[in-house]
């Protein structure tokens, strides 16, 4: 148990996304914990609405005063380094912040595409700044200009559907299977909806993009897809702050932790959200895992403040929501271990359910700000420990 002079504990949360905000709010349940949230933007970004920002139907931001506890100090800056020995965080604009406990919730960003020309000619969409830049590019493009969306996952599907519903001519290049998470039943529904919107869907192994130019993408099977604008929605990466700070990470750069979300290098560092890799078996990136990992990370810190050991995480999934324009959507049900099943809700009911989920997610942040502990944590996925044991049995003796 490490405390500052006067018996107070100083906790820093790096990252003000879904996981970071919930973690910061939960930490305020103790009056003797001072909480600082470090985030590069002064407003909370609803990443679930970035495709709407691109199409012009939402601004995808919420004022932090609406989702963050008054007891949390917000520092608008970028963390550039973590000094484990000194227990300080370096900031881009100068200076450092000291901590007793640190929650690493830096989130995710667009993955660096290993495709010639993609970094120069394609527009990513994973962050607010990227989405705003893309929105301007769409607005500047002629109404008849063809748009190519690369990536057959939820982000690519939502972006393609949103733009097609707005009247754009869209080709969705999946680079593999359309909606790989979806059950075949849900996949067929999504394919039909996209077809009804006029989206040309290219899927299969031959649709892997091999290069991008100013007005086309070239596919692995040879042909080119011509378009005025290329949107890159294929894959995510994480900031390299942990690796640059000498902390152990997995192959994707996520902070390696044990099953309590505690760094394998340092008991005073806990991870949450997209940049966490408990036991090297990271959860699917997205807000559904983030809103569960955030409170768990805070509880791990609070347990250590009390001089106790934190308990293991237990995250359970309900499925995946995908909007298909403003008029339709799909909720793909899943088992608690995040395996899709054949049941789904589609069409207008699916759109209403997606909107409820998105709005309710922000409400969870607000509820936790007003009443820390409002989000009840339940142990539900009983298969996690089996997967961890199986991974441990097959893992090399040293991970770095």
Secondary structure as UniProt FT lines:
FT   TURN            5..6
FT   STRAND          9..14
FT   HELIX           18..27
FT   TURN            28..29
FT   TURN            31..32
FT   STRAND          33..39
FT   STRAND          43..45
FT   HELIX           47..49
FT   HELIX           50..55
FT   STRAND          61..63
FT   HELIX           64..66
FT   TURN            70..71
FT   STRAND          72..76
FT   STRAND          79..83
FT   TURN            84..87
FT   STRAND          88..91
FT   TURN            92..93
FT   STRAND          96..98
FT   STRAND          101..104
FT   STRAND          109..110
FT   HELIX           118..121
FT   STRAND          122..124
FT   HELIX           128..140
FT   TURN            143..144
FT   STRAND          146..150
FT   HELIX           154..165
FT   TURN            166..167
FT   STRAND          169..173
FT   TURN            178..181
FT   HELIX           184..196
FT   TURN            197..198
FT   STRAND          200..202
FT   HELIX           205..207
FT   STRAND          209..213
FT   TURN            214..215
FT   STRAND          216..219
FT   TURN            220..221
FT   STRAND          224..226
FT   STRAND          229..232
FT   STRAND          236..237
FT   HELIX           241..244
FT   TURN            245..246
FT   TURN            251..252
FT   STRAND          255..257
FT   TURN            259..260
FT   STRAND          262..263
FT   TURN            267..268
FT   STRAND          269..271
FT   HELIX           273..275
FT   STRAND          276..278
FT   TURN            279..280
FT   HELIX           287..305
FT   TURN            306..307
FT   STRAND          319..323
FT   STRAND          329..334
FT   TURN            336..337
FT   STRAND          340..346
FT   HELIX           347..370
FT   TURN            372..373
FT   TURN            382..383
FT   HELIX           384..394
//
